Amino acid sequence: VLFGKAHTYEEAAEIIYRTYEYYIYRYPQKRFHGKTANQVRQEALTANTPEQYPIAPNRRIERFWEGIEKSKAKHQAQAQQ
């Protein structure tokens, strides 16, 4: 965990808040070309045409959903028999 262990609800809430704060304001992301999420947001708010940062395809997730679709098709074929 980024900010340690929590022993109370208040500590957990503080850790979650600090983690969000870190990733939004301090963590530069590769997909944002080294900018933080807050920097990208501020640029988007001031630009007439905000820069696009598309999410790269995740082949593992695509294979997962392909498997789901194959399974559904198999079950539908069995139900029609």
N, C-alpha and C positions, 0 to 999 in steps of 0.2 A: 504494500500500500504506500502511496506517495507520501502521506503525512502521518503515518503511524497507526496504532490501534486505538479504538474507541472503547471506553468502558461504560459510558452513559449515553443517553439519547443526545444530550447537548454536545458532547464530544463528537459523536457521529455526524451531527448536523454541521458542526464546524469543519470537520474533515471534508465533507462533501462540498461545502461552500468553497474551501480553499482549493480543492481539486478543480472545480469548475473555473475558479479564478485563474488558476495556473494555466489550464488549457486554453482559455479564451484570451488572456492578456499577455502571457509570457512564452508560450510554446510555439515556436515557428514550425509550420507544417510544410512538408515537401510538396504536397499538392497545391499549396498556395505560394509556391516559389519562394519559400523562406520567410513568409509573412505570418503573423499571428492571425487568429480568427477575428480579433477586434480590429486589426489594421485593415483587413479585407472588408469588414463591415463598414468602417468609417469611409473607405474609398468608395464603396458602393453607394453610400448615402449622399456623397457629394458629386458623383459622376452622373452625367446624362445617360451614358450607356455603360453600366458596370461591366468589369471584366468577368469572363466566365471561367470557372474552375470546375470542369466536369469531373465526376468521380470515376476513377479508372475501373474497368470491369474486373470483377473478382471471379476467376474461373471456378474456384471451389464452390462458391454459392450458386453459380450457374449450373454446375453439375448436380448439385443437390436438388434444385428445382426440376432439372431434366429427369432425375430419378423419380421425383414425385409424380410428374406428368406420365411417365411410363407406367408407374404403379397404378395410377388412376385409369389409364387406358386398358391395362390388363384386367382390372376388376370390372370395368364396364363390359369388356368382351365376355368375361365369364358370366356376368349377370344376364347377358342376352342369349346365352346358350340354353 
